[in-house]
Amino acid sequence: MDPINQYHGAITTLLARIVEEETGRIRQAADLLAGVIAGDGLIFVFGTGGHSFMAGEEMARRAGGLAPVYPVLDPGISILFGPRRASALERTPGYARSVLSTYPITGGDALLLSNAYGINACSIDAASWAKERGVPTIAVTSPSFSRAVPRDHPARHPSGKNLFEIVDVAIDNKMPFTDAVIEFAGLTPRVSPVSTILNVFILESLVAETVERLLARGITPPVWTSANIPGGDAANQEHMVRYAPRIRWLA
């Protein structure tokens, strides 16, 4: 089978597993988020290191996305300044606590964490920080990967805890241990990772389920319209007036 079809087959198989096995948890998380939005709270989205960083970008100010989303886009753990620096900081205990302490997160909000591996200090500290303050937590992660990593691995938080063990709702993205899924004869590493596609599928499914719940409550969901279509800016003005004073990233 050619690489494109191999990759397509791997992705569709994993997506089908998410639908079959994780729909209940996605809906549980959507119940939580709908309650937060109904109470005029905010959804803080934190991709805690490396390519997981994209979760905040995916959910914030996105056409068809929820307006009350506050992305935690700390450049230190992105790959903006290089992967070695990002890896070092995401492994630094206390770093995420310092970052989150600069955001106006309260118990009426929710913290959505995305990290496929779910073992680094940034992920564990972020979840623990939120739990200590009564902030509801959701994670998109791979429990099977977390369990497979030795407790003394240097990428782990010193506590040895896993992200899925700490949060209120953990959604399994079904990422295989290697992340990449395509094998070639004569090449040891696999190629073509899947975690980003799986994470985004879960995140956007969560958006749709949350919108459905808000409508069922008789609440008009605050959803962004594309600014690149006629009338888009005008349609979004109400959300800017309502949320920009509270989400400084929008201002």
C-alpha positions in Angstrom: 0.0 0.0 0.0 1.3 3.5 -0.9 2.2 5.9 2.0 -0.8 8.2 1.4 -3.3 5.3 1.8 -1.3 3.8 4.7 -1.6 7.2 6.5 -5.2 7.6 5.7 -6.0 4.1 6.9 -4.1 4.7 10.2 -5.8 8.1 10.8 -9.3 6.9 10.0 -8.9 3.8 12.2 -7.8 5.9 15.1 -10.6 8.5 14.6 -13.1 5.7 14.5 -11.8 4.5 17.9 -12.2 8.0 19.3 -15.8 8.1 18.2 -16.5 4.6 19.5 -14.7 4.8 22.8 -14.4 8.5 23.8 -17.8 10.0 22.8 -19.0 9.7 26.4 -16.1 11.6 27.8 -16.2 14.2 25.1 -19.9 14.8 26.0 -19.0 14.9 29.7 -16.4 17.6 29.0 -19.0 19.4 26.8 -21.4 19.4 29.7 -18.7 21.0 31.8 -17.9 23.7 29.2 -21.5 24.5 28.5 -22.0 25.1 32.2 -19.0 27.4 32.3 -20.2 29.4 29.3 -23.8 29.6 30.6 -22.3 31.1 33.8 -20.3 33.7 31.8 -17.0 31.9 32.5 -14.1 31.5 30.2 -12.4 28.4 28.8 -8.6 28.6 29.1 -6.8 26.4 26.7 -3.2 25.4 27.4 -1.1 23.2 25.1 1.6 22.3 27.5 4.7 22.0 25.3 6.0 21.4 21.8 3.5 20.8 19.1 0.7 20.5 21.7 1.1 24.2 21.9 -1.1 24.4 18.8 -4.3 23.6 20.8 -4.6 27.1 22.1 -4.1 28.5 18.6 -6.7 26.0 17.2 -9.4 27.0 19.6 -8.9 30.8 19.9 -10.6 33.3 17.6 -11.2 30.6 15.1 -14.1 30.8 12.6 -16.7 28.5 13.9 -15.1 28.4 17.3 -16.3 29.5 20.7 -15.7 33.1 21.6 -15.1 32.8 25.3 -11.8 31.0 24.8 -8.6 32.4 26.4 -5.5 30.7 24.9 -2.5 30.3 27.1 0.1 31.0 24.5 3.4 31.1 26.4 6.2 31.4 23.9 8.7 29.6 26.2 7.2 26.2 25.6 6.4 26.7 21.9 9.1 25.8 19.4 9.3 29.5 18.4 12.8 29.8 20.0 13.8 26.2 19.2 12.9 22.7 20.4 15.7 22.3 22.9 14.6 25.4 24.8 11.0 24.4 24.7 11.8 20.9 25.9 13.9 22.3 28.8 11.1 24.6 29.9 8.3 22.1 29.6 10.4 19.9 31.9 11.0 22.6 34.5 8.9 22.2 37.7 7.1 25.3 38.6 7.2 27.0 35.2 3.5 26.4 34.4 2.5 27.6 37.8 4.3 30.9 37.2 2.7 31.2 33.8 -0.9 30.4 34.9 -0.6 32.8 37.9 -0.5 35.7 35.4 -4.0 34.8 34.0 -7.3 35.7 35.5 -8.5 32.1 36.0 -11.2 31.5 38.6 -13.3 28.6 39.8 -16.0 29.7 37.4 -13.8 29.1 34.4 -12.3 25.8 33.0 -8.8 24.8 32.0 -8.5 22.6 29.0 -5.1 21.0 28.7 -3.7 19.4 25.5 -0.6 17.2 25.7 -0.5 13.9 23.9 2.3 12.5 26.2 0.9 13.8 29.5 4.0 13.4 31.6 6.0 16.6 31.6 6.3 19.0 34.4 4.3 21.7 32.6 1.3 19.4 32.1 1.3 18.1 35.6 1.9 21.4 37.3 -0.8 23.1 35.2 -3.4 20.5 36.2 -2.3 20.5 39.8 -2.4 24.3 40.0 -6.0 24.4 38.7 -7.2 21.6 41.0 -5.8 23.4 44.0 -7.9 26.5 43.0 -11.1 24.6 42.3 -10.8 25.2 38.5 -12.5 22.4 36.5 -10.0 20.6 34.3 -10.2 18.7 31.0 -7.3 17.0 29.3 -6.7 15.6 25.8 -3.9 13.1 26.1 -2.8 9.5 25.7 -3.1 7.4 28.9 -1.5 4.4 27.2 1.6 6.4 26.3 1.8 7.9 29.8 1.6 4.5 31.4 4.3 3.1 29.1 7.0 5.7 30.0 9.2 4.6 33.0 8.6 6.6 36.2 12.2 7.7 36.2 12.3 9.0 32.6 13.8 12.6 32.5 10.8 14.0 30.6 8.6 13.2 33.6 7.4 15.5 36.4 9.4 14.6 39.6 6.2 13.3 41.1 5.9 10.6 38.4 2.2 11.5 38.0 0.3 11.3 34.7 -1.9 14.1 33.4 -4.9 11.8 32.9 -4.8 10.9 36.6 -5.2 14.4 37.8 -7.9 16.1 35.7 -11.6 15.9 36.1 -12.2 14.6 32.5 -9.5 12.9 30.5 -10.2 12.3 26.8 -8.0 9.6 25.2 -6.7 10.7 21.8 -5.6 7.1 21.0 -2.1 8.2 20.0 0.2 5.1 19.5 3.4 4.9 21.5 5.6 6.1 18.6 3.1 8.8 17.5 4.3 8.3 13.9 2.6 5.4 12.0 4.3 4.7 8.7 7.1 2.2 8.4 9.7 1.9 5.6 12.0 -1.1 5.0 15.5 -0.2 6.0 14.4 2.8 8.2 14.1 2.3 11.9 12.0 5.4 12.9 8.4 5.5 11.8 7.3 8.6 10.0 4.1 10.7 9.8 2.8 11.4 13.3 -0.9 11.4 14.1 -1.3 13.2 17.5 -2.1 16.7 16.1 -4.9 15.4 13.8 -6.3 13.3 16.7 -6.1 16.2 19.2 -7.8 18.7 16.8 -10.6 16.2 16.0 -11.3 15.9 19.7 -11.1 19.7 20.3 -13.5 20.5 17.5 -15.9 17.7 18.4 -15.9 19.2 21.9 -16.8 22.6 20.4 -19.7 21.1 18.5 -21.1 19.2 21.5 -20.8 22.3 23.7 -22.7 24.4 21.2 -25.5 21.7 21.1 -25.8 21.8 24.8 -26.0 25.6 24.9 -28.8 25.6 22.3 -30.6 23.0 24.4 -30.5 25.4 27.3 -31.9 28.2 25.1 -28.6 30.0 25.0 -27.3 31.5 21.8 -23.8 30.1 21.6 -21.1 32.8 21.3 -19.4 31.6 18.1 -16.9 33.4 15.8 -17.7 34.1 12.2 -14.8 34.1 9.6 -13.5 37.6 9.3 -12.6 36.8 5.7 -16.3 36.6 4.5 -18.7 39.5 3.9 -20.2 40.7 7.2 -17.7 38.7 9.3 -16.3 41.7 11.1 -19.7 43.0 11.9 -20.9 39.6 13.2 -17.9 39.4 15.5 -18.2 42.9 17.0 -20.6 41.7 19.7 -18.1 39.1 20.9 -15.3 41.6 20.9 -17.3 44.0 23.0 -18.2 41.3 25.4 -15.0 39.4 25.7 -12.0 41.6 24.7 -12.0 43.4 28.1 -11.7 40.0 29.8 -9.5 38.2 27.3 -6.5 40.6 26.9 -5.2 38.5 24.0 -8.1 39.7 21.9 -7.5 43.4 22.5 
